[in-house]
Amino acid sequence: MDFGVGFLSNNVMLPILDFFYGIVPSYGLAIVALTLVIRFALYPLSAGSIRNMRRMRVANPEMQKRDKEVQTRYK
């Protein structure tokens, strides 16, 4: 088995794109549908990333304050 660079696009995404093209005979709409499927499949990962970014946004001012304290203490 060859799991090279083109494996994912050739063996996974292309059949799904052909499936959507069979439903809607427009490659533009098929690409949009494939994009939506990929986004929904990766939603748990992106939701966790967004949640962590929000936590860091809240914690960032406190971290900067402590960083300045350490810099002034250990010049």
Secondary structure, 3 states (H helix, E strand, C coil): CCCCCCHHHHHHHHHHHHHHHHHCCCHHHHHHHHHHHHHHHCHHHHHHHHHHHHHHHHHHHHHHHHHHHHHHHCC
